[in-house]
Amino acid sequence: MIKTMEIGNFRCFERVQLSGLTRVNVVTGANASGKSAVLEALYIAGNGTARAVELISAARMQAPPVAVAPPGLGILLAPHGQPASIGTYFDPLFRSAKAESHDGGDTGPETPAQILFSYTDSEGAEYTLKIAYQRAGARAPRELMVVARGLGGQAAVPIIFDRQKKVNNQVVEQTQVAIAVAPTGELIQTPSRPLGPATLIFGANINYAEYDNVTWFSQLKERNEADKAVSWVQKEFPFVEGIEVLAPTGASGLYAIMHDGTRRRMANVSLGIYKIVSILLAATHTRNGILVIDEIENGIFYEKYPAVWRALYDFAKETENQLFVSSHSSECLAALPDVIGDATDDFCLLRAERENGTCTVRRISGIAMAAALRGENEVRGFTNGTESDTGQVPPALRGYA
């Protein structure tokens, strides 16, 4: 479980440090305050691969959508338009293209700007991911050039992912991953595996990837571990008597067994139910991982908010997963205090704020968050609907945060 995280030169953040992260971390704030940037940073840092960048770029429509979504993307896209350049994917990630020196000195014209992600987990391990363009004139790694030629092109000056893992201050893993763009517009990289724990992201859109759901459900059925998610759906939506995988058109899909005995594709029954099922299957299948969920309230009827929060928390505890969940909805947030109960140490609020062009993230403890929500105090970072607040702690938060 991630306990602390540093984000540098990424999106709207010059540098921000998150500490005291818990089992369930609720992210909120005004528009353009950095909520999505925090979630994307977690996803990229946990994976440490080009595929993570490719998919969040497609989700923001900064690059042509890719053909196949990896597990946990939260969207399923198909390719169209002109192939992207490597700058299309990476330029928007850098807050500044100018390299900065930590000691105040000149880094020199040859030193590229870099993005920094650094985080520590509850076991004391420290992970660092630095992303930068390779210096001008540098030759791409041989293995990357071989891959590029096989795709009918040449490797351009690539992006370098510098990845490191430390345990007890000793480096146990140090890798450099070179990334370039193929003629087809997809990112290619030298072989690598994810840097940190299994990290899945569910975007604000709710047309989640069917392949993931079928895979997760099938593997859970094989392990006799699918009953918890199915039972939750049966309890909250009694017209659904069961869930199964069928392939009536040749492609496997997740189907609901309806009360009248008919089978209907889950997404056609309800996109909201499909969204919840997707997240619960991922939460059951993944162990000791990170689940990032953007705008949890989308597609869910407000009366179901308490049950959804309770399920997310219970599933996360059982599988030792950590949650980062964003929400704009006051009704959705108001459903949290009863779920938090006495387990305030398992919850915190990360409120993204923008002031004078600078984005920061304020941490509010679980006990303060619950107190504020019970007292109907504003915790989302809004005042008049157009600006973030002045940074003053609402009355119910004083003495807690």
Phi and psi in degrees as a GROMACS rama.xvg file:
@    title "Ramachandran Plot"
@    xaxis  label "Phi"
@    yaxis  label "Psi"
@TYPE xy
-70.458  130.099  ILE-2
-104.987  -38.2322  LYS-3
-137.65  154.637  THR-4
-150.882  140.653  MET-5
-118.168  135.414  GLU-6
-123.978  126.75  ILE-7
-131.189  133.433  GLY-8
57.2787  38.7101  ASN-9
-122.329  126.163  PHE-10
51.3981  -118.004  ARG-11
-90.1205  -2.90017  CYS-12
-98.2564  122.535  PHE-13
-73.0855  -51.3849  GLU-14
-163.344  129.338  ARG-15
-142.043  142.058  VAL-16
-119.673  130.214  GLN-17
-110.632  132.145  LEU-18
-138.046  165.444  SER-19
66.6088  30.0233  GLY-20
-69.5912  145.948  LEU-21
-125.489  -168.8  THR-22
-62.5545  -46.7254  ARG-23
-121.573  115.96  VAL-24
-114.96  113.957  ASN-25
-96.3009  124.143  VAL-26
-106.894  127.852  VAL-27
-147.641  176.279  THR-28
147.074  171.715  GLY-29
-71.8021  168.32  ALA-30
-61.1259  142.117  ASN-31
65.2565  24.3306  ALA-32
-97.3523  -11.748  SER-33
113.543  12.667  GLY-34
-59.3502  -53.7454  LYS-35
-65.0426  -33.5456  SER-36
-63.3229  -39.2161  ALA-37
-61.575  -45.8844  VAL-38
-64.6973  -42.0805  LEU-39
-65.7958  -38.2173  GLU-40
-60.393  -43.2679  ALA-41
-61.1814  -42.6135  LEU-42
-67.3231  -46.2944  TYR-43
-66.5768  -43.9532  ILE-44
-64.0495  -39.7505  ALA-45
-68.3075  -36.948  GLY-46
-86.3428  -44.6849  ASN-47
64.839  31.3604  GLY-48
-130.049  161.573  THR-49
-65.3666  -31.4411  ALA-50
-61.0698  -36.5461  ARG-51
-62.4511  -42.2934  ALA-52
-66.4253  -42.5725  VAL-53
-58.1147  -41.7371  GLU-54
-77.0034  -38.0323  LEU-55
-72.1595  -28.9944  ILE-56
-66.1411  -41.8331  SER-57
-65.585  -39.0369  ALA-58
-64.2632  -32.5575  ALA-59
-88.3315  2.31498  ARG-60
59.8126  33.4293  MET-61
-90.8091  -12.8257  GLN-62
-146.284  158.259  ALA-63
-55.7288  136.617  PRO-64
-57.1148  146.617  PRO-65
-92.3481  163.411  VAL-66
-77.4337  -38.2993  ALA-67
-126.621  128.489  VAL-68
-88.9123  131.65  ALA-69
-75.3179  167.672  PRO-70
-53.8362  132.434  PRO-71
84.7613  4.83746  GLY-72
-60.9851  -42.7791  LEU-73
93.6596  -3.17736  GLY-74
-144.19  154.518  ILE-75
-124.282  118.741  LEU-76
-122.457  159.574  LEU-77
-124.105  149.662  ALA-78
-72.639  145.743  PRO-79
-161.35  166.581  HIS-80
77.1125  -167.343  GLY-81
-82.9459  147.464  GLN-82
-58.3961  146.422  PRO-83
-87.4484  156.694  ALA-84
-90.6593  167.308  SER-85
-64.9698  -29.9158  ILE-86
-67.2398  -29.4569  GLY-87
-59.7895  -38.7144  THR-88
-77.6978  -43.0744  TYR-89
-101.478  -30.7635  PHE-90
-54.4574  -42.9883  ASP-91
-67.5015  -14.7918  PRO-92
-77.9  -25.5305  LEU-93
-84.8629  125.027  PHE-94
-67.8011  -40.9541  ARG-95
-134.093  139.685  SER-96
-87.4178  -2.12821  ALA-97
-96.512  131.689  LYS-98
-69.4246  142.764  ALA-99
-118.66  146.632  GLU-100
-103.788  131.43  SER-101
-68.7138  -25.2953  HIS-102
-96.7727  7.89373  ASP-103
85.1251  -2.28156  GLY-104
-86.1248  176.287  GLY-105
-81.2072  124.993  ASP-106
-77.6344  -15.4469  THR-107
92.3466  152.27  GLY-108
-68.057  -18.91  PRO-109
-87.751  -9.60077  GLU-110
-89.2143  117.895  THR-111
-78.547  155.241  PRO-112
-65.2693  153.138  ALA-113
-139.793  153.181  GLN-114
-95.2215  140.043  ILE-115
-123.071  128.688  LEU-116
-124.178  128.378  PHE-117
-141.389  131.285  SER-118
-146.842  153.401  TYR-119
-117.648  148.631  THR-120
-109.707  177.509  ASP-121
-69.8802  -12.4678  SER-122
-92.5879  -0.192816  GLU-123
91.3278  0.231467  GLY-124
-75.9935  145.854  ALA-125
-120.867  127.631  GLU-126
-114.872  137.19  TYR-127
-132.476  132.85  THR-128
-128.798  121.18  LEU-129
-114.658  133.896  LYS-130
-120.888  126.255  ILE-131
-154.364  152.824  ALA-132
-68.5871  141.902  TYR-133
-66.5107  146.656  GLN-134
-55.9304  143.888  ARG-135
-56.5636  135.849  ALA-136
88.6694  -10.9987  GLY-137
-72.8542  145.743  ALA-138
-89.0013  137.335  ARG-139
-64.1543  148.363  ALA-140
-56.0479  145.095  PRO-141
-55.974  -45.0941  ARG-142
-65.3642  -30.914  GLU-143
-70.4708  -38.5138  LEU-144
-65.4842  -36.7764  MET-145
-62.9011  -44.9185  VAL-146
-61.9344  -44.4007  VAL-147
-61.6295  -43.77  ALA-148
-62.9366  -36.8347  ARG-149
-63.6617  -23.4567  GLY-150
-94.28  5.3501  LEU-151
89.932  17.6615  GLY-152
-143.05  -163.558  GLY-153
-126.443  150.308  GLN-154
-75.8516  121.265  ALA-155
-75.36  176.642  ALA-156
-58.5808  117.933  VAL-157
-91.0391  170.662  PRO-158
-82.8914  142.569  ILE-159
-112.713  127.908  ILE-160
-98.9967  113.772  PHE-161
-99.0267  112.616  ASP-162
-117.001  137.428  ARG-163
-144.285  142.957  GLN-164
-128.377  130.58  LYS-165
-119.673  143.797  LYS-166
-130.906  124.558  VAL-167
54.1026  41.2583  ASN-168
66.0646  11.1505  ASN-169
-107.682  130.784  GLN-170
-70.797  120.23  VAL-171
-109.048  -13.2657  VAL-172
-153.366  129.93  GLU-173
-140.34  115.181  GLN-174
-136.894  148.987  THR-175
-117.303  126.125  GLN-176
-112.385  120.292  VAL-177
-94.4561  138.068  ALA-178
-132.25  136.787  ILE-179
-140.106  178.103  ALA-180
-110.408  134.581  VAL-181
-80.6518  162.702  ALA-182
-57.5471  -24.9311  PRO-183
-77.0586  -9.43571  THR-184
97.7592  -8.00969  GLY-185
-87.2602  150.312  GLU-186
-77.1021  140.992  LEU-187
-123.239  153.786  ILE-188
-149.741  159.736  GLN-189
-67.5689  150.751  THR-190
-55.3299  139.428  PRO-191
-161.477  161.118  SER-192
-113.752  166.685  ARG-193
-55.7307  147.829  PRO-194
-75.2364  -48.2597  LEU-195
-116.876  -149.556  GLY-196
-67.1289  160.99  PRO-197
-54.9563  122.21  ALA-198
-126.938  119.601  THR-199
-117.091  144.584  LEU-200
-124.192  136.208  ILE-201
-117.144  112.972  PHE-202
-73.6412  174.323  GLY-203
-65.3501  -29.2945  ALA-204
-68.9057  152.665  ASN-205
-116.122  15.5383  ILE-206
-90.7166  68.3097  ASN-207
-68.1944  157.713  TYR-208
-67.4458  121.552  ALA-209
-64.482  -35.922  GLU-210
-56.943  -43.2798  TYR-211
-61.0576  -47.1351  ASP-212
-62.265  -42.9922  ASN-213
-62.966  -44.2036  VAL-214
-63.8188  -50.2561  THR-215
-60.3985  -46.8795  TRP-216
-64.7716  -43.3866  PHE-217
-62.1249  -43.8353  SER-218
-68.9644  -35.6409  GLN-219
-68.0177  -38.3654  LEU-220
-61.7527  -41.9538  LYS-221
-63.542  -31.7137  GLU-222
-93.5741  5.35814  ARG-223
58.019  40.4613  ASN-224
-122.848  12.3193  GLU-225
-87.0208  -13.0965  ALA-226
-63.0858  -33.4424  ASP-227
-64.3537  -46.1295  LYS-228
-66.0169  -42.69  ALA-229
-63.7503  -43.558  VAL-230
-62.1696  -37.8245  SER-231
-63.2132  -44.2859  TRP-232
-63.6934  -43.0351  VAL-233
-61.0618  -37.8709  GLN-234
-71.4808  -45.3143  LYS-235
-81.3782  -25.1399  GLU-236
-133.34  80.0834  PHE-237
-59.2415  -18.958  PRO-238
-73.2533  -9.52461  PHE-239
-101.107  116.934  VAL-240
-93.4964  -14.6221  GLU-241
-178.336  175.942  GLY-242
-134.974  140.614  ILE-243
-151.539  163.787  GLU-244
-98.6998  125.158  VAL-245
-130.567  161.7  LEU-246
-138.681  60.0853  ALA-247
-66.1391  -24.6551  PRO-248
-104.545  6.55283  THR-249
100.683  -24.1341  GLY-250
-104.791  130.021  ALA-251
-67.1788  143.221  SER-252
-146.071  163.498  GLY-253
-90.5986  123.256  LEU-254
-119.604  145.236  TYR-255
-95.8726  134.786  ALA-256
-88.4964  111.59  ILE-257
-80.5968  165.55  MET-258
-59.8501  -31.0871  HIS-259
-86.2425  6.22308  ASP-260
92.1139  -8.26669  GLY-261
-76.4827  158.931  THR-262
-111.649  130.293  ARG-263
-134.603  140.244  ARG-264
-57.6223  133.81  ARG-265
-56.0446  -41.3508  MET-266
-64.0745  -25.7123  ALA-267
-83.2851  -21.8832  ASN-268
-70.7015  -49.8369  VAL-269
-170.758  125.762  SER-270
-66.4588  -32.5503  LEU-271
-64.8693  -45.8789  GLY-272
-64.233  -40.4988  ILE-273
-59.8423  -41.0958  TYR-274
-61.0921  -48.4634  LYS-275
-62.7105  -44.0164  ILE-276
-59.5042  -43.6199  VAL-277
-57.3469  -47.7862  SER-278
-67.2503  -41.1954  ILE-279
-68.4493  -36.1492  LEU-280
-64.4432  -42.9619  LEU-281
-64.2796  -40.3106  ALA-282
-67.5585  -29.4381  ALA-283
-80.2319  -39.8976  THR-284
-74.0996  -39.0872  HIS-285
-82.7036  139.054  THR-286
-123.983  136.61  ARG-287
53.5326  38.8584  ASN-288
-115.983  -171.289  GLY-289
-121.969  124.627  ILE-290
-111.881  121.006  LEU-291
-109.261  121.204  VAL-292
-126.904  117.522  ILE-293
-95.6651  129.317  ASP-294
52.5622  66.8371  GLU-295
-57.7326  -28.6847  ILE-296
-73.4421  -17.4322  GLU-297
-58.538  125.389  ASN-298
80.9744  3.24855  GLY-299
-113.681  129.177  ILE-300
-66.1926  139.381  PHE-301
-58.5059  -29.689  TYR-302
-67.4671  -16.234  GLU-303
-92.4957  -6.19006  LYS-304
-55.6262  -48.4492  TYR-305
-58.7742  -42.1771  PRO-306
-66.5312  -37.0561  ALA-307
-67.4796  -47.0703  VAL-308
-59.1161  -43.7463  TRP-309
-61.835  -43.7746  ARG-310
-63.9834  -44.4565  ALA-311
-58.8255  -45.1194  LEU-312
-66.6276  -47.3084  TYR-313
-62.7503  -43.2843  ASP-314
-65.1831  -40.5375  PHE-315
-64.5434  -40.9245  ALA-316
-63.1841  -43.3085  LYS-317
-66.6504  -36.5906  GLU-318
-101.082  3.37994  THR-319
60.7243  32.7752  GLU-320
-89.6764  157.796  ASN-321
-113.296  140.116  GLN-322
-115.35  138.077  LEU-323
-125.219  112.024  PHE-324
-127.873  123.923  VAL-325
-99.695  153.002  SER-326
-155.935  141.705  SER-327
-100.774  -12.6078  HIS-328
-88.5341  123.555  SER-329
-66.9102  -35.1372  SER-330
-64.4106  -40.5277  GLU-331
-65.9653  -43.3486  CYS-332
-67.9158  -33.8867  LEU-333
-66.3086  -17.61  ALA-334
-81.6757  -4.78125  ALA-335
-77.9142  -40.5055  LEU-336
-52.7253  -42.1692  PRO-337
-67.0219  -29.2962  ASP-338
-75.554  -39.1883  VAL-339
-63.526  -46.7279  ILE-340
50.673  -126.869  GLY-341
-89.4403  -2.38868  ASP-342
-88.8132  46.3625  ALA-343
-64.3238  -25.9138  THR-344
-69.3249  -15.2384  ASP-345
-90.8644  -0.739606  ASP-346
-130.745  148.501  PHE-347
-154.656  161.98  CYS-348
-111.287  131.88  LEU-349
-110.301  105.457  LEU-350
-100.699  111.805  ARG-351
-76.7033  137.095  ALA-352
-137.321  144.042  GLU-353
-122.376  125.858  ARG-354
-143.1  124.579  GLU-355
55.3165  38.5149  ASN-356
80.4478  -0.388336  GLY-357
-108.062  131.269  THR-358
-102.435  134.118  CYS-359
-135.45  172.392  THR-360
-131.21  123.615  VAL-361
-100.438  130.909  ARG-362
-93.3065  132.921  ARG-363
-122.609  128.292  ILE-364
-65.5538  163.019  SER-365
-61.1004  -40.2483  GLY-366
-67.946  -37.3349  ILE-367
-70.1495  -41.4812  ALA-368
-61.6555  -46.3685  MET-369
-62.8286  -41.0714  ALA-370
-63.827  -42.2655  ALA-371
-65.4818  -42.4577  ALA-372
-68.8333  -36.2126  LEU-373
-67.9555  -30.4778  ARG-374
-91.557  7.39465  GLY-375
60.3584  31.6863  GLU-376
-83.7853  149.95  ASN-377
-76.7403  119.712  GLU-378
-116.077  -0.957004  VAL-379
-83.404  -9.67819  ARG-380
94.3266  20.3138  GLY-381
-109.427  152.298  PHE-382
-122.913  -76.6387  THR-383
-98.7045  11.1911  ASN-384
91.63  -9.32061  GLY-385
-120.232  -16.085  THR-386
-128.874  154.661  GLU-387
-76.2104  161.21  SER-388
-73.3171  -178.954  ASP-389
-85.0776  1.75196  THR-390
96.7223  -2.98106  GLY-391
-70.0275  138.845  GLN-392
-79.2263  127.034  VAL-393
-55.3271  154.254  PRO-394
-49.5518  -44.9231  PRO-395
-69.5203  -12.8935  ALA-396
-93.1664  -16.2912  LEU-397
-65.5324  132.79  ARG-398
87.4694  -4.94532  GLY-399
-112.21  -50.215  TYR-400
